[in-house]
Amino acid sequence: MDKPKTAIKHLLLISLISILLLPNAVFPLAKKTKFVETLIGRDPKGDADPASADILKVYIANNGTHFRFIIKCQAKPAPSSIRSYSVWLNTTNGDAPDYCLVAGGISGLYSVTVEGNSTKLTYKAPIEVEIKGKSIYLTACLSDIDYPTGVGDPVGIAVTTQQPLLKVRDRAPDSGMYHVSHEVIPELPWPTPIVFIPSIVLSVYVIYRRKFREEK
């Protein structure tokens, strides 16, 4: 195999790897990429006890590859084996949530199945949990909820604190769900076009030039 053909194959391989890896960034990349925060709801102060389980505000944030929920409480959140902070998502416009992010107990992203009065949670993927002041941050990969193709519009959201794990201490909103537009989460993170578009253009240019030379 001659050197030009080998160079073309290497270039295409690098382009393909860049395309595949960028949308599937891991949590360390999420920390480096700026999240855009949006307030989606408030909840009354003092309607839950203890204060660490009393929800005051709920934010949604994203950076194009990860999505994050920020739950601000009356006191510093304290997830544990008996206290959890949960975000319920209805991504398919169905009658019940289909995903749940849980901080506390076994933290993670769960798929939700509702059958009659029974709710089953099945572990799906890890999430990142951080506590800053009186807020708790739950971060997960967009790909874990099949975004964007598997997510409808709008997305329903409800947040609960539970202690013990099966007893709801507070809920935001008190009934129903918050709703956010599907477009609140960009499908292409900013760093991606910088690599994605030039790599494709360059690959096409090299292939075209090579073919042109051979025809000459």
N, C-alpha and C positions, 0 to 999 in steps of 0.2 A: 504494500500500500504506500503511495507517494505521500510526501509531507503535507501538501495542501489539503488533501482529503482528510488526513489525520487531524489537522488543525481545525477544519470545519466541524468534525465530529466532536472534538473537545469543546469547541465554542457552544455547540448545540447542547451538549451535556451540561455545561455550566449554566446556561440559560434555563434549562429545564429544572435543575436543582434549585436555582434562585426562585423560580415561579412556585415550586412546590413548598419550599421552606418558609418563605415570608408570610403567607397567610396563616401558617400554623405555628406562630411564635409561642414560645414557652413563657412561663411566668416571669423569669428575669427580664425578658424583653418588654413585658407589660409594664414593669416598674420604670423602664427607661423612657417609654413613650407616653406623652401627656394624655391624660384622661380629660374629657369634657363632661362636666357635671351638670345635671338638670334636676331641679326640685320637682318631684312628682306628687307630693302630698304632705299634709300636716296632720297631727293627731293631738287631741286634748292632753294637757299636762295634768298629772295626778289621777288618771283613771286606771292605774294599775299599780300593784305592789308586789315585789319591792321596786324602788325607783329605778334600779338597773334594768328592769324589764318593761319600763314605761316608755313607749315609743313617742317621740315628739315630731320628727321629720324623716322623710324617706327620699333619698336621691338615687338617680340612675346615672351611670357614667360609662364611657366607652373610649377605646382608642383604635377601633377598627378591627382588632383581632380578639380582644377580650371585653367582657362587659362586667360591670361592678355595681353592686348596690351598697349604699351607705345609709346605715340606720343610726340616727341620732337619738339617744335616750336621755332621760332625766338625770341619770347617774352613770358612771362608767360601766359599760357592758361586761358581763362576766360569764361567758359560755363555759359549760362544764358538763359533767356526766348527767346532771339533773336539770340543767337549764339550757335551752337552745333558742337561737334566733333564726327564723326561717323566712325565706322569700318564695312565694308560690307564683308560678308563671302559667298563664294560659296562652300558649303560642299558636294554637290552631283554631281559635274561635269556637271551641267546643263548650260543653256544659260544665266542665270541671278543669282544674289545673292539670297540666301534663308534665311539668318539671317543678323541682323544689331545690333551692340552695339551703343547706343547713349548716349552721355554726354551733357546735356543741354536740355532745355524744360522739358519734362518728361523723365528723364534718365531711361534706361532699355535695356533689350534684346528684340528685336522685330523679329517676323517672317516676311519675305518679300514675297509678291506676285506681280509679274509683268504681266500685261495684256496689250499688245500693248504698248502705250506710257504712261500708267498709272502704278504707283508703290504704292502699299498699304502696310502699316506697321501695324502689329497687336502686341500689347504688350504681351510678353510671360513671362518674369521673371525680377526680380530686378538685378542690377549690382552694384558694388562698384566703386565709382569715387574718385580719389585722385589727388591732384595737388602738385607736388614737383618741385620747381624751375621753369624751363621752359618746364617741361614735365607734361602730363596728363596721368593717369593710369586708364584703364577700365578693371575691373575684373569680370568674370562670372563663373558659375559652368559648368563643362564639361557635366554633365548630362542634362543640359538645351538645348544642341544642339545634344542630342542623341549620344554622343561619348561613345564607339568607333563604335558601329554597324551601326549608321546612317550617318557616315562621310566617304566620299570617299577619294581617293588619286589621285592627290594632292588636297589641299585646296586652293582656290583662295581668295585673300585678296586685298581690296582697302580701302583707308582712305580718308575722305573728311572733310573739315571744311566748315560750312555754316553760312552765316549772310546776311540777315535774314535767318530763318530756311530753306527756300526753295531755296536759292541762294547759289551755290557753290563758295567759295572763293579760295580754293586750293584743289588739288587732288594729291594723291600719290598712284601709279605712275600716270603720266599725262594721260596715256591711258592704256587699258588692266588691268591686275591684277598681283600682286605678287603671287608666288606659293610656298607653303611649303609642305613638305612631311607629310603624315598622322602620321608617326612615330615620328615627332618632339615633340609630346605630349605623354609621357609614359602612358600606360593604367593602371599601378599599382603603386601608390605612395609608396615611400620607407617605411614609417611606417607600411603599410598594411601587407607585408609579415611577419613582426615580430609577429603580433597577429594572422593573418589569418592562416598561415601554422601550427604553433604549436597547435592552438586550434582544427584544423581538425584532426591532428595526435593524439592528446590527446583524443579526442572524440572517434575516431575509436578504440584506445587502450583500453579505459574503457569498451566500448561495447563488444569488443572481449573477454576481461578478464572475464566480467560478464557472457557471454554466455558459456565460457569454464568451469567456476565454476559450472554452472547449469548442464552441461552435465556430469561433474564428479559425 
